Every structure is written in structure tokens, then in C-alpha cells.
Amino acid sequence: MPTASPEGTASNSAVAAFIGLGSNLENPRQQVQRAVRELGAIPNSRVITASPWYQSLPVGPGEQPDYINGVALLETTLAAHDLLDQLQAIEEAHERVRVVRWGPRTLDLDLLLYGNQVIDSERLQVPHPHLSQRNFVLYPLADIAPQLVLPSHVTLESLLAHCSAEGLRKIQD
């Protein structure tokens, strides 16, 4: 697929964007399932596929419920920052409140990858800076894009080789 410019602006060709989804409040599974439907309503975008859901241990402060996580693949002609705006609007619609970093949340949507671009702006870092360290991102990503190569030319397969599945459970429907 064509790629974005260094500023994260899309050409008139579609870009593959991987979106991480997570929730641990107010019926998390319904939150993430609804969010996938809402991703499909983003202008100039369509959901290509979504991973199975995983239950994962919380990363962050205090006692928190487990998370439900997954990854969706979008095809979009939106610029990366415009896509981020759309993701944040969906989070807001789910009454996402940002109080504590890595605290509990109704919905978290992360732009993990945007084509093969590396974006480092005040508002957005792509690839997501913690992508390689999070089993709840890597395993769902492998379910939908097992041959994925990151912009750094590192393969998803090599990241998985160094990432434990401890605390992660695939949810069977």
C-alpha cells in the first residue's frame, strides 16, 4: 500500500492503519466491539479485519480489572493526525476520562502503525512507542498480520519471539 508523507499526511491512496483497542470498565467486551463498528464509520476509512479478543492483566497503577484488547486494521485516506482526531472522538463518545496515566478506562484506541511511516510529533508517535513491549498488542496483531514488518524493518515474528504471553488469554467466542 502507498505510504504517508513524513508529516503523516495521506495521499489520495489508501494507507493501512493498525488500531489497538482496549477497555477494562463498563462491560469492556461490549465497549471494544462497539468501537470496531464505530471505526468502520470513520470518513474515508473502512475496517478490513479485526483480531480475536484477548483478556490481559492491567498495566498501570493500583488495583484495576483485567482488560479486553484487540487490534483492527483500517484502510484510510485520512492523514494520521486526522485519524487520531477520529479515534479520540470515539473515545470521548465512550466517556473516556484521562485522569491517571495507564489508569482504568472505558476505551483506549491507539494508532499503532500508519503505513510504513515513522511519525514523531507532539501529539502522535507512530509506531506506537510501547508496541514492541506489549503482548496484548503483539499477539492480536499477529492474528491479523503475521508477516508484518515494522517501519524499522523489524519483523513482528522477531518481536513475538521475545515477548511472553504471560497474563494474556485469547477469548473464545
Rosetta constraint file for C-alpha pairs under 8 A:
AtomPair CA 1 CA 13 HARMONIC 7.95 0.50
AtomPair CA 1 CA 14 HARMONIC 6.89 0.50
AtomPair CA 1 CA 15 HARMONIC 6.05 0.50
AtomPair CA 1 CA 16 HARMONIC 6.93 0.50
AtomPair CA 1 CA 115 HARMONIC 7.27 0.50
AtomPair CA 2 CA 11 HARMONIC 7.89 0.50
AtomPair CA 2 CA 13 HARMONIC 6.34 0.50
AtomPair CA 2 CA 14 HARMONIC 6.72 0.50
AtomPair CA 2 CA 15 HARMONIC 6.04 0.50
AtomPair CA 2 CA 115 HARMONIC 7.23 0.50
AtomPair CA 3 CA 10 HARMONIC 7.25 0.50
AtomPair CA 3 CA 11 HARMONIC 7.65 0.50
AtomPair CA 3 CA 15 HARMONIC 5.96 0.50
AtomPair CA 3 CA 114 HARMONIC 7.87 0.50
AtomPair CA 3 CA 115 HARMONIC 5.09 0.50
AtomPair CA 3 CA 116 HARMONIC 6.03 0.50
AtomPair CA 3 CA 117 HARMONIC 6.65 0.50
AtomPair CA 4 CA 8 HARMONIC 5.34 0.50
AtomPair CA 4 CA 9 HARMONIC 5.43 0.50
AtomPair CA 4 CA 10 HARMONIC 4.76 0.50
AtomPair CA 4 CA 11 HARMONIC 6.37 0.50
AtomPair CA 4 CA 15 HARMONIC 7.11 0.50
AtomPair CA 4 CA 79 HARMONIC 7.52 0.50
AtomPair CA 4 CA 114 HARMONIC 7.58 0.50
AtomPair CA 4 CA 115 HARMONIC 6.58 0.50
AtomPair CA 4 CA 116 HARMONIC 7.64 0.50
AtomPair CA 4 CA 117 HARMONIC 6.22 0.50
AtomPair CA 5 CA 9 HARMONIC 5.50 0.50
AtomPair CA 5 CA 10 HARMONIC 6.71 0.50
AtomPair CA 5 CA 11 HARMONIC 7.80 0.50
AtomPair CA 5 CA 117 HARMONIC 7.32 0.50
AtomPair CA 6 CA 117 HARMONIC 6.58 0.50
AtomPair CA 6 CA 118 HARMONIC 6.89 0.50
AtomPair CA 6 CA 119 HARMONIC 6.46 0.50
AtomPair CA 7 CA 119 HARMONIC 6.61 0.50
AtomPair CA 8 CA 79 HARMONIC 5.66 0.50
AtomPair CA 8 CA 80 HARMONIC 4.89 0.50
AtomPair CA 8 CA 81 HARMONIC 6.79 0.50
AtomPair CA 8 CA 114 HARMONIC 7.91 0.50
AtomPair CA 8 CA 117 HARMONIC 7.11 0.50
AtomPair CA 8 CA 119 HARMONIC 6.32 0.50
AtomPair CA 9 CA 78 HARMONIC 7.25 0.50
AtomPair CA 9 CA 79 HARMONIC 4.00 0.50
AtomPair CA 9 CA 80 HARMONIC 5.99 0.50
AtomPair CA 9 CA 81 HARMONIC 7.60 0.50
AtomPair CA 10 CA 14 HARMONIC 7.54 0.50
AtomPair CA 10 CA 15 HARMONIC 7.12 0.50
AtomPair CA 10 CA 77 HARMONIC 5.57 0.50
AtomPair CA 10 CA 78 HARMONIC 5.68 0.50
AtomPair CA 10 CA 79 HARMONIC 4.43 0.50
AtomPair CA 10 CA 80 HARMONIC 7.11 0.50
AtomPair CA 11 CA 77 HARMONIC 6.65 0.50
AtomPair CA 11 CA 79 HARMONIC 7.95 0.50
AtomPair CA 12 CA 77 HARMONIC 5.97 0.50
AtomPair CA 13 CA 77 HARMONIC 6.05 0.50
AtomPair CA 14 CA 75 HARMONIC 5.78 0.50
AtomPair CA 14 CA 76 HARMONIC 5.00 0.50
AtomPair CA 14 CA 77 HARMONIC 4.69 0.50
AtomPair CA 15 CA 75 HARMONIC 5.53 0.50
AtomPair CA 15 CA 76 HARMONIC 5.32 0.50
AtomPair CA 15 CA 77 HARMONIC 6.13 0.50
AtomPair CA 15 CA 114 HARMONIC 6.79 0.50
AtomPair CA 15 CA 115 HARMONIC 5.34 0.50
AtomPair CA 16 CA 73 HARMONIC 6.76 0.50
AtomPair CA 16 CA 74 HARMONIC 5.80 0.50
AtomPair CA 16 CA 75 HARMONIC 4.80 0.50
AtomPair CA 16 CA 76 HARMONIC 6.62 0.50
AtomPair CA 16 CA 113 HARMONIC 7.85 0.50
AtomPair CA 16 CA 114 HARMONIC 6.04 0.50
AtomPair CA 16 CA 115 HARMONIC 5.03 0.50
AtomPair CA 17 CA 73 HARMONIC 5.80 0.50
AtomPair CA 17 CA 74 HARMONIC 5.09 0.50
AtomPair CA 17 CA 75 HARMONIC 6.19 0.50
AtomPair CA 17 CA 76 HARMONIC 7.12 0.50
AtomPair CA 17 CA 111 HARMONIC 7.15 0.50
AtomPair CA 17 CA 112 HARMONIC 7.42 0.50
AtomPair CA 17 CA 113 HARMONIC 5.48 0.50
AtomPair CA 17 CA 114 HARMONIC 4.44 0.50
AtomPair CA 17 CA 115 HARMONIC 6.04 0.50
AtomPair CA 18 CA 71 HARMONIC 6.68 0.50
AtomPair CA 18 CA 72 HARMONIC 5.76 0.50
AtomPair CA 18 CA 73 HARMONIC 4.63 0.50
AtomPair CA 18 CA 74 HARMONIC 6.24 0.50
AtomPair CA 18 CA 111 HARMONIC 6.25 0.50
AtomPair CA 18 CA 112 HARMONIC 5.44 0.50
AtomPair CA 18 CA 113 HARMONIC 5.13 0.50
AtomPair CA 18 CA 114 HARMONIC 6.65 0.50
AtomPair CA 19 CA 71 HARMONIC 5.50 0.50
AtomPair CA 19 CA 72 HARMONIC 5.17 0.50
AtomPair CA 19 CA 73 HARMONIC 6.33 0.50
AtomPair CA 19 CA 74 HARMONIC 7.45 0.50
AtomPair CA 19 CA 109 HARMONIC 6.47 0.50
AtomPair CA 19 CA 110 HARMONIC 5.50 0.50
AtomPair CA 19 CA 111 HARMONIC 4.82 0.50
AtomPair CA 19 CA 112 HARMONIC 5.55 0.50
AtomPair CA 19 CA 113 HARMONIC 7.33 0.50
AtomPair CA 20 CA 69 HARMONIC 7.37 0.50
AtomPair CA 20 CA 70 HARMONIC 6.02 0.50
AtomPair CA 20 CA 71 HARMONIC 4.52 0.50
AtomPair CA 20 CA 72 HARMONIC 6.58 0.50
AtomPair CA 20 CA 108 HARMONIC 7.71 0.50
AtomPair CA 20 CA 109 HARMONIC 5.54 0.50
AtomPair CA 20 CA 110 HARMONIC 4.89 0.50
AtomPair CA 20 CA 111 HARMONIC 6.48 0.50
AtomPair CA 20 CA 112 HARMONIC 6.29 0.50
AtomPair CA 20 CA 137 HARMONIC 6.59 0.50
AtomPair CA 21 CA 32 HARMONIC 6.31 0.50
AtomPair CA 21 CA 35 HARMONIC 7.94 0.50
AtomPair CA 21 CA 69 HARMONIC 5.44 0.50
AtomPair CA 21 CA 70 HARMONIC 5.25 0.50
AtomPair CA 21 CA 71 HARMONIC 5.81 0.50
AtomPair CA 21 CA 72 HARMONIC 7.60 0.50
AtomPair CA 21 CA 107 HARMONIC 7.18 0.50
AtomPair CA 21 CA 108 HARMONIC 5.69 0.50
AtomPair CA 21 CA 109 HARMONIC 4.85 0.50
AtomPair CA 21 CA 110 HARMONIC 6.67 0.50
AtomPair CA 22 CA 28 HARMONIC 7.72 0.50
AtomPair CA 22 CA 32 HARMONIC 6.50 0.50
AtomPair CA 22 CA 67 HARMONIC 6.35 0.50
AtomPair CA 22 CA 68 HARMONIC 5.52 0.50
AtomPair CA 22 CA 69 HARMONIC 4.35 0.50
AtomPair CA 22 CA 70 HARMONIC 6.67 0.50
AtomPair CA 22 CA 107 HARMONIC 5.73 0.50
AtomPair CA 22 CA 108 HARMONIC 5.02 0.50
AtomPair CA 22 CA 109 HARMONIC 6.70 0.50
AtomPair CA 23 CA 28 HARMONIC 4.83 0.50
AtomPair CA 23 CA 29 HARMONIC 7.41 0.50
AtomPair CA 23 CA 31 HARMONIC 6.70 0.50
AtomPair CA 23 CA 32 HARMONIC 6.60 0.50
AtomPair CA 23 CA 67 HARMONIC 5.38 0.50
AtomPair CA 23 CA 68 HARMONIC 5.47 0.50
AtomPair CA 23 CA 69 HARMONIC 6.78 0.50
AtomPair CA 23 CA 104 HARMONIC 7.73 0.50
AtomPair CA 23 CA 105 HARMONIC 5.82 0.50
AtomPair CA 23 CA 106 HARMONIC 5.16 0.50
AtomPair CA 23 CA 107 HARMONIC 4.63 0.50
AtomPair CA 23 CA 108 HARMONIC 6.18 0.50
AtomPair CA 24 CA 28 HARMONIC 5.07 0.50
AtomPair CA 24 CA 64 HARMONIC 7.78 0.50
AtomPair CA 24 CA 65 HARMONIC 5.85 0.50
AtomPair CA 24 CA 66 HARMONIC 5.89 0.50
AtomPair CA 24 CA 67 HARMONIC 4.42 0.50
AtomPair CA 24 CA 68 HARMONIC 6.33 0.50
AtomPair CA 24 CA 104 HARMONIC 6.13 0.50
AtomPair CA 24 CA 105 HARMONIC 5.87 0.50
AtomPair CA 24 CA 106 HARMONIC 6.11 0.50
AtomPair CA 24 CA 107 HARMONIC 7.58 0.50
AtomPair CA 25 CA 65 HARMONIC 7.50 0.50
AtomPair CA 25 CA 104 HARMONIC 6.70 0.50
AtomPair CA 25 CA 105 HARMONIC 5.67 0.50
AtomPair CA 25 CA 106 HARMONIC 4.70 0.50
AtomPair CA 25 CA 107 HARMONIC 7.83 0.50
AtomPair CA 26 CA 31 HARMONIC 7.51 0.50
AtomPair CA 26 CA 106 HARMONIC 6.22 0.50
AtomPair CA 27 CA 31 HARMONIC 6.33 0.50
AtomPair CA 28 CA 32 HARMONIC 6.32 0.50
AtomPair CA 28 CA 67 HARMONIC 7.08 0.50
AtomPair CA 28 CA 68 HARMONIC 5.97 0.50
AtomPair CA 28 CA 106 HARMONIC 6.85 0.50
AtomPair CA 28 CA 107 HARMONIC 7.80 0.50
AtomPair CA 29 CA 33 HARMONIC 6.14 0.50
AtomPair CA 29 CA 68 HARMONIC 6.11 0.50
AtomPair CA 30 CA 34 HARMONIC 5.94 0.50
AtomPair CA 31 CA 35 HARMONIC 6.15 0.50
AtomPair CA 31 CA 94 HARMONIC 7.52 0.50
AtomPair CA 31 CA 106 HARMONIC 6.89 0.50
AtomPair CA 31 CA 107 HARMONIC 6.58 0.50
AtomPair CA 32 CA 36 HARMONIC 6.33 0.50
AtomPair CA 32 CA 68 HARMONIC 7.54 0.50
AtomPair CA 32 CA 69 HARMONIC 7.61 0.50
AtomPair CA 32 CA 70 HARMONIC 7.98 0.50
AtomPair CA 32 CA 107 HARMONIC 7.01 0.50
AtomPair CA 33 CA 37 HARMONIC 6.72 0.50
AtomPair CA 34 CA 38 HARMONIC 6.31 0.50
AtomPair CA 35 CA 39 HARMONIC 6.07 0.50
AtomPair CA 35 CA 90 HARMONIC 7.16 0.50
AtomPair CA 36 CA 40 HARMONIC 6.57 0.50
AtomPair CA 36 CA 47 HARMONIC 7.74 0.50
AtomPair CA 36 CA 50 HARMONIC 7.71 0.50
AtomPair CA 36 CA 72 HARMONIC 7.20 0.50
AtomPair CA 37 CA 41 HARMONIC 6.94 0.50
AtomPair CA 38 CA 42 HARMONIC 6.88 0.50
AtomPair CA 38 CA 90 HARMONIC 7.15 0.50
AtomPair CA 39 CA 45 HARMONIC 7.92 0.50
AtomPair CA 39 CA 46 HARMONIC 7.35 0.50
AtomPair CA 39 CA 47 HARMONIC 6.72 0.50
AtomPair CA 39 CA 74 HARMONIC 7.88 0.50
AtomPair CA 39 CA 87 HARMONIC 7.77 0.50
AtomPair CA 40 CA 45 HARMONIC 6.69 0.50
AtomPair CA 40 CA 46 HARMONIC 5.00 0.50
AtomPair CA 40 CA 47 HARMONIC 5.20 0.50
AtomPair CA 41 CA 45 HARMONIC 7.37 0.50
AtomPair CA 41 CA 46 HARMONIC 7.33 0.50
AtomPair CA 42 CA 46 HARMONIC 7.30 0.50
AtomPair CA 42 CA 86 HARMONIC 6.80 0.50
AtomPair CA 43 CA 78 HARMONIC 7.92 0.50
AtomPair CA 44 CA 76 HARMONIC 5.69 0.50
AtomPair CA 44 CA 77 HARMONIC 5.71 0.50
AtomPair CA 44 CA 78 HARMONIC 6.45 0.50
AtomPair CA 45 CA 74 HARMONIC 6.48 0.50
AtomPair CA 45 CA 75 HARMONIC 5.46 0.50
AtomPair CA 45 CA 76 HARMONIC 4.11 0.50
AtomPair CA 45 CA 77 HARMONIC 6.57 0.50
AtomPair CA 45 CA 78 HARMONIC 7.38 0.50
AtomPair CA 46 CA 74 HARMONIC 5.51 0.50
AtomPair CA 46 CA 75 HARMONIC 5.41 0.50
AtomPair CA 46 CA 76 HARMONIC 6.58 0.50
AtomPair CA 47 CA 72 HARMONIC 7.00 0.50
AtomPair CA 47 CA 73 HARMONIC 5.94 0.50
AtomPair CA 47 CA 74 HARMONIC 4.47 0.50
AtomPair CA 47 CA 75 HARMONIC 6.44 0.50
AtomPair CA 48 CA 72 HARMONIC 7.62 0.50
AtomPair CA 48 CA 73 HARMONIC 5.50 0.50
AtomPair CA 48 CA 74 HARMONIC 5.54 0.50
AtomPair CA 48 CA 75 HARMONIC 6.62 0.50
AtomPair CA 49 CA 72 HARMONIC 5.85 0.50
AtomPair CA 49 CA 73 HARMONIC 5.42 0.50
AtomPair CA 49 CA 74 HARMONIC 7.44 0.50
AtomPair CA 49 CA 144 HARMONIC 7.17 0.50
AtomPair CA 50 CA 70 HARMONIC 7.31 0.50
AtomPair CA 50 CA 71 HARMONIC 5.78 0.50
AtomPair CA 50 CA 72 HARMONIC 4.12 0.50
AtomPair CA 50 CA 73 HARMONIC 6.16 0.50
AtomPair CA 50 CA 144 HARMONIC 6.91 0.50
AtomPair CA 51 CA 70 HARMONIC 5.66 0.50
AtomPair CA 51 CA 71 HARMONIC 5.41 0.50
AtomPair CA 51 CA 72 HARMONIC 6.26 0.50
AtomPair CA 51 CA 140 HARMONIC 5.38 0.50
AtomPair CA 51 CA 141 HARMONIC 6.99 0.50
AtomPair CA 51 CA 143 HARMONIC 5.90 0.50
AtomPair CA 51 CA 144 HARMONIC 5.78 0.50
AtomPair CA 52 CA 70 HARMONIC 6.37 0.50
AtomPair CA 52 CA 140 HARMONIC 6.62 0.50
AtomPair CA 52 CA 143 HARMONIC 7.45 0.50
AtomPair CA 52 CA 170 HARMONIC 7.10 0.50
AtomPair CA 52 CA 171 HARMONIC 7.10 0.50
AtomPair CA 53 CA 68 HARMONIC 6.42 0.50
AtomPair CA 53 CA 69 HARMONIC 5.65 0.50
AtomPair CA 53 CA 70 HARMONIC 5.05 0.50
AtomPair CA 53 CA 140 HARMONIC 7.42 0.50
AtomPair CA 53 CA 170 HARMONIC 6.11 0.50
AtomPair CA 53 CA 171 HARMONIC 5.56 0.50
AtomPair CA 54 CA 67 HARMONIC 7.96 0.50
AtomPair CA 54 CA 68 HARMONIC 5.53 0.50
AtomPair CA 54 CA 69 HARMONIC 5.15 0.50
AtomPair CA 54 CA 70 HARMONIC 6.28 0.50
AtomPair CA 54 CA 136 HARMONIC 6.98 0.50
AtomPair CA 54 CA 140 HARMONIC 7.48 0.50
AtomPair CA 54 CA 168 HARMONIC 6.58 0.50
AtomPair CA 54 CA 169 HARMONIC 5.41 0.50
AtomPair CA 54 CA 170 HARMONIC 4.33 0.50
AtomPair CA 54 CA 171 HARMONIC 5.34 0.50
AtomPair CA 55 CA 66 HARMONIC 6.56 0.50
AtomPair CA 55 CA 67 HARMONIC 5.54 0.50
AtomPair CA 55 CA 68 HARMONIC 4.66 0.50
AtomPair CA 55 CA 69 HARMONIC 6.35 0.50
AtomPair CA 55 CA 168 HARMONIC 5.79 0.50
AtomPair CA 55 CA 169 HARMONIC 5.15 0.50
AtomPair CA 55 CA 170 HARMONIC 6.35 0.50
AtomPair CA 55 CA 171 HARMONIC 6.64 0.50
AtomPair CA 56 CA 66 HARMONIC 5.64 0.50
AtomPair CA 56 CA 67 HARMONIC 5.12 0.50
AtomPair CA 56 CA 68 HARMONIC 6.35 0.50
AtomPair CA 56 CA 69 HARMONIC 7.11 0.50
AtomPair CA 56 CA 136 HARMONIC 6.42 0.50
AtomPair CA 56 CA 167 HARMONIC 5.72 0.50
AtomPair CA 56 CA 168 HARMONIC 4.63 0.50
AtomPair CA 56 CA 169 HARMONIC 6.52 0.50
AtomPair CA 57 CA 65 HARMONIC 7.79 0.50
AtomPair CA 57 CA 66 HARMONIC 4.93 0.50
AtomPair CA 57 CA 67 HARMONIC 6.26 0.50
AtomPair CA 57 CA 167 HARMONIC 5.61 0.50
AtomPair CA 57 CA 168 HARMONIC 6.91 0.50
AtomPair CA 58 CA 64 HARMONIC 6.38 0.50
AtomPair CA 58 CA 65 HARMONIC 6.92 0.50
AtomPair CA 58 CA 66 HARMONIC 5.49 0.50
AtomPair CA 58 CA 67 HARMONIC 6.16 0.50
AtomPair CA 59 CA 102 HARMONIC 6.41 0.50
AtomPair CA 60 CA 101 HARMONIC 7.32 0.50
AtomPair CA 60 CA 102 HARMONIC 4.75 0.50
AtomPair CA 60 CA 103 HARMONIC 5.92 0.50
AtomPair CA 61 CA 102 HARMONIC 6.94 0.50
AtomPair CA 61 CA 103 HARMONIC 6.37 0.50
AtomPair CA 64 CA 103 HARMONIC 7.78 0.50
AtomPair CA 64 CA 104 HARMONIC 6.30 0.50
AtomPair CA 65 CA 104 HARMONIC 7.70 0.50
AtomPair CA 69 CA 136 HARMONIC 6.21 0.50
AtomPair CA 69 CA 137 HARMONIC 7.48 0.50
AtomPair CA 69 CA 140 HARMONIC 7.95 0.50
AtomPair CA 70 CA 136 HARMONIC 7.22 0.50
AtomPair CA 70 CA 137 HARMONIC 6.85 0.50
AtomPair CA 70 CA 140 HARMONIC 5.50 0.50
AtomPair CA 70 CA 141 HARMONIC 7.76 0.50
AtomPair CA 71 CA 137 HARMONIC 6.90 0.50
AtomPair CA 71 CA 140 HARMONIC 5.72 0.50
AtomPair CA 71 CA 141 HARMONIC 5.91 0.50
AtomPair CA 73 CA 144 HARMONIC 7.92 0.50
AtomPair CA 78 CA 82 HARMONIC 5.97 0.50
AtomPair CA 78 CA 83 HARMONIC 5.86 0.50
AtomPair CA 79 CA 83 HARMONIC 6.15 0.50
AtomPair CA 80 CA 84 HARMONIC 6.16 0.50
AtomPair CA 80 CA 114 HARMONIC 6.83 0.50
AtomPair CA 81 CA 85 HARMONIC 6.27 0.50
AtomPair CA 81 CA 124 HARMONIC 7.28 0.50
AtomPair CA 82 CA 86 HARMONIC 6.43 0.50
AtomPair CA 83 CA 87 HARMONIC 6.25 0.50
AtomPair CA 84 CA 88 HARMONIC 6.15 0.50
AtomPair CA 84 CA 111 HARMONIC 6.92 0.50
AtomPair CA 84 CA 124 HARMONIC 7.88 0.50
AtomPair CA 85 CA 89 HARMONIC 6.19 0.50
AtomPair CA 86 CA 90 HARMONIC 6.38 0.50
AtomPair CA 87 CA 91 HARMONIC 6.33 0.50
AtomPair CA 87 CA 109 HARMONIC 6.17 0.50
AtomPair CA 87 CA 110 HARMONIC 7.74 0.50
AtomPair CA 88 CA 92 HARMONIC 6.15 0.50
AtomPair CA 88 CA 109 HARMONIC 7.40 0.50
AtomPair CA 89 CA 93 HARMONIC 6.23 0.50
AtomPair CA 90 CA 94 HARMONIC 6.44 0.50
AtomPair CA 91 CA 95 HARMONIC 6.49 0.50
AtomPair CA 91 CA 96 HARMONIC 5.30 0.50
AtomPair CA 91 CA 106 HARMONIC 7.96 0.50
AtomPair CA 91 CA 107 HARMONIC 5.75 0.50
AtomPair CA 91 CA 108 HARMONIC 6.52 0.50
AtomPair CA 91 CA 109 HARMONIC 6.93 0.50
AtomPair CA 92 CA 96 HARMONIC 5.19 0.50
AtomPair CA 92 CA 97 HARMONIC 7.75 0.50
AtomPair CA 94 CA 106 HARMONIC 6.35 0.50
AtomPair CA 94 CA 107 HARMONIC 6.42 0.50
AtomPair CA 95 CA 106 HARMONIC 6.80 0.50
AtomPair CA 95 CA 107 HARMONIC 8.00 0.50
AtomPair CA 96 CA 105 HARMONIC 6.10 0.50
AtomPair CA 96 CA 106 HARMONIC 5.56 0.50
AtomPair CA 96 CA 107 HARMONIC 5.98 0.50
AtomPair CA 96 CA 108 HARMONIC 7.65 0.50
AtomPair CA 97 CA 105 HARMONIC 6.91 0.50
AtomPair CA 98 CA 103 HARMONIC 7.95 0.50
AtomPair CA 98 CA 105 HARMONIC 7.94 0.50
AtomPair CA 99 CA 103 HARMONIC 7.28 0.50
AtomPair CA 110 CA 128 HARMONIC 7.51 0.50
AtomPair CA 111 CA 126 HARMONIC 7.08 0.50
AtomPair CA 111 CA 127 HARMONIC 7.79 0.50
AtomPair CA 111 CA 128 HARMONIC 6.72 0.50
AtomPair CA 112 CA 126 HARMONIC 6.19 0.50
AtomPair CA 112 CA 127 HARMONIC 5.36 0.50
AtomPair CA 112 CA 128 HARMONIC 4.69 0.50
AtomPair CA 112 CA 131 HARMONIC 6.88 0.50
AtomPair CA 113 CA 117 HARMONIC 7.52 0.50
AtomPair CA 113 CA 126 HARMONIC 5.74 0.50
AtomPair CA 113 CA 127 HARMONIC 4.93 0.50
AtomPair CA 113 CA 128 HARMONIC 6.79 0.50
AtomPair CA 114 CA 126 HARMONIC 6.84 0.50
AtomPair CA 114 CA 127 HARMONIC 7.35 0.50
AtomPair CA 116 CA 150 HARMONIC 6.82 0.50
AtomPair CA 116 CA 151 HARMONIC 4.86 0.50
AtomPair CA 117 CA 126 HARMONIC 7.07 0.50
AtomPair CA 117 CA 127 HARMONIC 7.63 0.50
AtomPair CA 117 CA 151 HARMONIC 6.32 0.50
AtomPair CA 118 CA 125 HARMONIC 7.51 0.50
AtomPair CA 118 CA 126 HARMONIC 5.33 0.50
AtomPair CA 118 CA 127 HARMONIC 6.14 0.50
AtomPair CA 118 CA 151 HARMONIC 6.73 0.50
AtomPair CA 119 CA 124 HARMONIC 6.80 0.50
AtomPair CA 119 CA 125 HARMONIC 5.28 0.50
AtomPair CA 119 CA 126 HARMONIC 4.87 0.50
AtomPair CA 119 CA 127 HARMONIC 7.23 0.50
AtomPair CA 120 CA 124 HARMONIC 6.11 0.50
AtomPair CA 120 CA 125 HARMONIC 4.64 0.50
AtomPair CA 120 CA 126 HARMONIC 6.62 0.50
AtomPair CA 121 CA 125 HARMONIC 6.18 0.50
AtomPair CA 125 CA 129 HARMONIC 6.56 0.50
AtomPair CA 127 CA 131 HARMONIC 7.14 0.50
AtomPair CA 127 CA 150 HARMONIC 7.87 0.50
AtomPair CA 127 CA 151 HARMONIC 7.70 0.50
AtomPair CA 130 CA 134 HARMONIC 6.51 0.50
AtomPair CA 131 CA 137 HARMONIC 6.49 0.50
AtomPair CA 131 CA 138 HARMONIC 7.08 0.50
AtomPair CA 132 CA 138 HARMONIC 7.05 0.50
AtomPair CA 132 CA 159 HARMONIC 6.24 0.50
AtomPair CA 133 CA 163 HARMONIC 7.03 0.50
AtomPair CA 134 CA 138 HARMONIC 6.27 0.50
AtomPair CA 134 CA 163 HARMONIC 7.66 0.50
AtomPair CA 135 CA 139 HARMONIC 5.80 0.50
AtomPair CA 135 CA 160 HARMONIC 7.96 0.50
AtomPair CA 135 CA 163 HARMONIC 6.22 0.50
AtomPair CA 135 CA 164 HARMONIC 6.74 0.50
AtomPair CA 135 CA 165 HARMONIC 6.06 0.50
AtomPair CA 135 CA 168 HARMONIC 7.27 0.50
AtomPair CA 136 CA 140 HARMONIC 6.69 0.50
AtomPair CA 136 CA 168 HARMONIC 6.75 0.50
AtomPair CA 137 CA 141 HARMONIC 6.03 0.50
AtomPair CA 138 CA 142 HARMONIC 6.08 0.50
AtomPair CA 138 CA 156 HARMONIC 7.40 0.50
AtomPair CA 138 CA 159 HARMONIC 7.72 0.50
AtomPair CA 138 CA 160 HARMONIC 6.67 0.50
AtomPair CA 139 CA 143 HARMONIC 6.45 0.50
AtomPair CA 139 CA 160 HARMONIC 7.43 0.50
AtomPair CA 139 CA 165 HARMONIC 7.96 0.50
AtomPair CA 140 CA 144 HARMONIC 6.85 0.50
AtomPair CA 141 CA 145 HARMONIC 5.85 0.50
AtomPair CA 141 CA 146 HARMONIC 7.18 0.50
AtomPair CA 142 CA 146 HARMONIC 4.28 0.50
AtomPair CA 142 CA 147 HARMONIC 7.71 0.50
AtomPair CA 142 CA 148 HARMONIC 7.78 0.50
AtomPair CA 142 CA 156 HARMONIC 7.03 0.50
AtomPair CA 142 CA 157 HARMONIC 7.85 0.50
AtomPair CA 146 CA 156 HARMONIC 6.82 0.50
AtomPair CA 146 CA 157 HARMONIC 7.03 0.50
AtomPair CA 147 CA 155 HARMONIC 7.24 0.50
AtomPair CA 147 CA 156 HARMONIC 6.80 0.50
AtomPair CA 147 CA 157 HARMONIC 7.21 0.50
AtomPair CA 148 CA 155 HARMONIC 6.04 0.50
AtomPair CA 148 CA 156 HARMONIC 5.51 0.50
AtomPair CA 148 CA 157 HARMONIC 7.86 0.50
AtomPair CA 149 CA 153 HARMONIC 5.66 0.50
AtomPair CA 149 CA 154 HARMONIC 5.71 0.50
AtomPair CA 149 CA 155 HARMONIC 4.35 0.50
AtomPair CA 149 CA 156 HARMONIC 5.98 0.50
AtomPair CA 150 CA 154 HARMONIC 5.41 0.50
AtomPair CA 150 CA 155 HARMONIC 6.11 0.50
AtomPair CA 150 CA 156 HARMONIC 7.12 0.50
AtomPair CA 154 CA 158 HARMONIC 6.94 0.50
AtomPair CA 154 CA 159 HARMONIC 7.54 0.50
AtomPair CA 155 CA 159 HARMONIC 6.60 0.50
AtomPair CA 156 CA 160 HARMONIC 6.19 0.50
AtomPair CA 157 CA 161 HARMONIC 6.32 0.50
AtomPair CA 158 CA 162 HARMONIC 6.93 0.50
AtomPair CA 159 CA 163 HARMONIC 6.41 0.50
AtomPair CA 160 CA 164 HARMONIC 7.63 0.50
AtomPair CA 165 CA 169 HARMONIC 7.91 0.50
